[in-house]
Amino acid sequence: MAGPVSSGAGEVTAPSPGAPADGASGDVPEGAAAVGPVSSGEACDGAAAVGPAPSGDGAVGVPGEAGRPAARPGDVAREALRSAREEADARPGRAGTPARRAPSPAPRVPRTTRGDRAADTRTTRGDRAADTRTTRGDRAADTRAREVRSALADAFRLPGTADGPERDPGPGTGAAPTPAAPRDTAPRSMAAPARDGELRRTFPAFPPRTPDTPRFAETWWGDEWVTALEDGALDAARLARGRAYAEEGHVDAITVTPGLVLAYVRGSRPRPYRVQVRLRTFGDAEWERFLDAAAERPGHIAALLDKEMPQSLADCGVPLLPGPGDLAPRCSCPDSGHPCKHAAALCYQTARLLDADPFVLLLLRGRGEREVIDALSRLSAARTARAAQGREPEPLPGVRAAEAVARSGLPPLPAPLPPPPHPEQPPVYPASPGGPDPFALDQLATDAAARAHALLTTGRDPVARLTLWQDAVRLAAARPGSGLTAATRALYSSLARAAGRTPADLARAVAAWRQGGRRGLDVLDEPWDPPAGRFDRARPLLLAADLPAFRPWRNHLTHPGGHVQLRLGRDHLWYAYESEPGHDDWWPRGTPDPDPVGALTGLDTLGDL
C-alpha cells in the first residue's frame, strides 16, 4: 500500500487497504479514480493520475509480474504535462505571465509506450498553440490600444504641422518619434507664411481696437457676415465676450483655407485655444453660375479688382454670403456653447478680413483669387468675341463736315426759372480764434446775395465801375439801420479807414446813397453849374408855393433861414437837404423829385418854412 504523497499543494492519503488493484497488466483502467494530489488542468486523456512516487531509486506503483515496481502510464503523462507547462511558463517574452522558477529535477522516467509519447506530443503542441494565441492576442490588444490613443490624441488636431507641438507617432508607425511639448507650454502661432499658396492664406493678428465703435465691420458684406454669426448664436452673452476678445486683440494670426478659418484665441487661461470656423464650399455648378453672373457685367470684375463686393453680384442666385446657421464653429475649450466666446472672437475678426479683401470669402467658398480672376478673364474674353462676331463694325466717332456746315444756329436755351422775390439771408458764421470776423463774413455774404439778385432781375451789376469810395458807401448802405449805432460802428470804421475818410463822412454818404443811389452820392460830393432852364424855373415855383426866395449857388438853392436846401442832380431831380440853423452841416432828407416843391414835401421842418 502506498503512503502519503506530497506535491506541494497539500497531502492526500492513499486509498483504504480494501481498494482493488489491477496487478495483471500494471495499467490503471481508463476513467478510474486516481490517488494523490492533482493540480488544476493536469489531467490527460480523461484519466486521473496518481501522485508521483517519492524520490528514490524505485517508483511506487502496482507490482508487475516479475515483482518489480512498474511505472504507470498516468504518472508518466502527468510528469510530461507538468514539465511542458513549467517550460512554457519559464519561456521569456510571454506577455502578461511572470517567469516561474525552474522545477526540481524530475525523477527518471522509464521508457513509455508509443501512446504515451503521442499524448506527450499532443500536450506540448496544445500548450505551444495556446501560448502563440495568447501572444498574438496581446499584440493585437497593444496595437488597438495604440491606435485608440493616437485617435484620441489627434481627435481635435487642426490641419497643418506648424500649428502646434509635435506628437510622438507611437511605436509601429514607421516614423521617428519627436519630443512633444510640455503640457503647460503654449502652442506656436498659426502664422506660417512660407506654407501659403493659392488655397492657403495667412493673415497677421489685428491690433486691438476701441470698443466704442458701433459697427465692427465697415462694409456691407462684413456686416452680413456678422449678422449671420449673431442670428445663428444661442447666447448673446457669449457673443458679447467674443466681441470683447476680438477688440482686445486676443485672436492670433488667422489661416484661411477652402471652407475653413483657423486661429489660436487666448482666453482666461495661459494656454490659447485652437478654434476653427467651417463654411460650406461651392460645387462646380454653383461656381459656374457665380462666374457667369460676374462676367456678365464688366463693373463686377472692376469692383472685385478694387477689393469691393457689389451687392448685385452677391445676390446673383448663389448664396455667396453665409446665412444664419451656415457658420460651423468649433473650439478646443470645454465650453459647449454655440458658438463659444473664442469662436465668436474669430468670427468677428474674420469680418475685418472680409472688409479688407472680399477674395477671402471666395477662398472660403473653395477657390483662390488667381483662379477666380483667370476664370473671369476667360469668360469676359469669350463673351466679347461672341458679341463682336454678331454685329457690324461701329462707325468712326465724329461729325461729318457737311452736317457741321449745314447747321444754321444753336438750339434755343430753355426758359429761365422765375427769380426769387428778394435775396435770402446768409447763414450764421461761427467765430473761431485766428479766423475771419464773422460780422465781416456776414456783410460780404449779404452783399453777394443782393448783387446776385440784382443781376438776375435787372441784368446789370450794381457794382460795375464803382470807385473805392462808392463801393464802400454801397456796402455800408446795405447794412440795415441808420446812423452810427453800436452794431455798425466797427463796419463804418473799417470801411472809412480803407477809403481814407472819416466815419461821419461815411454816414453822410450812406444817407445820400439811400436817398438816390449812385446819383444821390454824386449830388452830395460834386457841386456843378446847371444850364439855364430847369434851375431858373425853380425859384418862381417856390415863390408860387408861398415859400421865401431861396438863395442860388451853382446847383444849390438854400432857404434864407439856412436850415433847408435843394440840390439839382444831373438826372434833373431835386434832392432835399437839412441842417442846423447857422451850421453848414447838410444831410440828405426826403425823396428826389422832378418838382422842387415836391422834393420838400414830407420834411419835418416843412411847417417852419
Order of alpha helices (4+ residues) and beta strands (2+ residues): beta-beta-alpha-alpha-beta-alpha-alpha-beta-beta-beta-alpha-alpha-alpha-beta-alpha-alpha-alpha-alpha-alpha-alpha-alpha-alpha-alpha-beta-beta-beta-beta-beta-alpha
